Amino acid sequence: MTLVPRLIAAARLGLTAVIIAACGTSSSYLSSTGSTVTLMAGWEQHFTLEWTAEPESEGARRVSGYVYNRHGEYALNVRLLAQALDPAGAVVGQRIAWVPGGVNGFGRAYFTVAHLPAADKYSVTVWDYTWLQSDDSRR
């Protein structure tokens, strides 16, 4: 291997290391701290949640229910954060899950967040979403 391809390979390796260090892993992007419960401030103005926590196999719990869209636009890429909390309110487990198919404007969609640890109480919030914007310029 000549010098130029070696330098290019070394530069690519170094750039990859810098990108990984700057961005973190994909799992760190999908995690929440105990105090961060959403990426979308004011989500409560657009959505309401109705859910229950039920036993799963091996002591785990499943949170399932409906997310209601009170906004007239279709919400896609909707993710929810479900947290298992101890008696003091500290997070003992959490998962972020997609709402399959999004939520129609003024509609509702079913969701399930599986494999949460058994806990005294649970919390569910809208983690993030995207409004489907239509292009009205073709009219």
C-alpha positions in Angstrom: 0.0 0.0 0.0 1.4 3.4 -1.0 1.5 6.4 1.3 -1.5 8.2 -0.1 -4.0 5.3 0.5 -2.6 4.9 4.0 -3.1 8.6 4.8 -6.7 8.4 3.5 -7.4 5.3 5.5 -6.0 7.0 8.7 -8.0 10.1 8.0 -11.2 8.1 7.7 -10.5 6.3 10.9 -9.8 9.5 12.7 -12.9 11.1 11.4 -15.0 8.1 12.4 -13.6 8.3 15.9 -14.4 12.1 16.1 -18.0 11.5 14.9 -18.6 8.7 17.4 -17.2 10.7 20.2 -19.3 13.8 19.3 -22.5 12.0 18.6 -22.5 9.2 21.1 -24.2 5.9 20.3 -27.7 5.5 19.0 -28.8 4.1 22.4 -27.8 7.2 24.2 -30.0 9.2 21.8 -33.0 7.0 22.7 -32.5 7.3 26.5 -33.9 9.7 29.0 -32.6 11.0 32.3 -35.0 10.8 35.2 -35.8 14.5 34.9 -36.2 14.6 31.1 -39.6 13.2 30.2 -40.0 14.8 26.7 -38.2 16.4 23.8 -41.4 18.4 22.9 -42.3 21.1 25.4 -46.0 21.7 25.4 -47.0 18.3 24.0 -49.9 18.2 26.5 -51.6 20.9 24.4 -51.9 18.5 21.5 -52.1 15.0 23.0 -53.7 13.2 25.9 -52.9 9.7 27.1 -55.1 6.9 28.5 -53.2 3.8 29.6 -52.9 0.9 32.1 -50.0 -1.2 33.4 -50.5 -4.9 33.3 -48.3 -7.9 34.3 -46.2 -9.6 31.6 -44.1 -12.8 31.9 -41.2 -13.0 34.4 -42.3 -10.1 36.6 -42.2 -7.5 33.9 -45.0 -5.1 33.1 -46.6 -3.8 29.9 -48.0 -0.3 29.6 -50.7 0.0 26.9 -53.5 2.3 26.0 -54.3 5.1 23.6 -52.8 8.4 22.6 -55.4 11.0 21.5 -54.4 13.7 19.0 -56.4 16.9 19.8 -54.7 18.8 16.9 -56.1 18.7 13.4 -52.9 17.6 11.7 -51.7 14.0 11.4 -48.8 13.3 13.8 -46.3 10.8 12.5 -43.1 9.4 14.1 -44.8 9.6 17.5 -42.7 8.1 20.3 -43.7 7.7 24.0 -41.6 7.5 27.1 -42.9 5.0 29.7 -41.2 5.1 33.1 -41.4 2.8 36.1 -41.1 4.7 39.4 -40.3 3.7 42.9 -42.3 5.1 45.9 -40.2 8.2 46.0 -40.7 8.9 42.3 -37.2 7.9 41.2 -37.0 6.1 37.8 -36.2 2.4 38.2 -36.8 1.6 34.5 -37.8 3.2 31.3 -38.4 2.6 27.6 -39.1 4.7 24.5 -41.5 3.1 22.0 -43.1 4.1 18.7 -46.8 4.5 18.2 -47.3 2.4 15.1 -48.7 4.4 12.2 -48.8 7.7 14.0 -52.0 9.4 15.1 -54.6 11.0 12.8 -55.8 14.5 13.4 -58.5 14.5 16.1 -58.0 10.7 16.3 -56.5 8.1 18.5 -53.9 5.3 18.2 -53.2 2.2 20.3 -49.7 1.8 21.8 -47.9 -0.8 23.9 -44.6 -0.4 25.8 -43.4 -3.8 26.9 -40.7 -5.1 29.3 -40.8 -2.5 32.0 -39.8 -3.6 35.5 -42.4 -4.1 38.2 -42.9 -0.8 40.1 -45.2 1.1 42.5 -46.3 3.5 39.8 -45.7 4.4 36.1 -45.6 7.5 34.0 -46.2 7.9 30.3 -45.3 11.0 28.3 -45.1 11.9 24.6 -41.3 11.8 23.9 -41.5 13.3 20.4 -43.5 13.6 17.2 -43.6 15.3 13.8 -46.6 17.0 12.2 -47.4 16.0 8.6 -47.3 19.2 6.7 -49.1 19.2 3.3 -48.0 21.2 0.3 -50.9 23.4 -0.5 -49.1 25.1 -3.5 -50.5 22.5 -5.9 -54.1 23.7 -5.6 
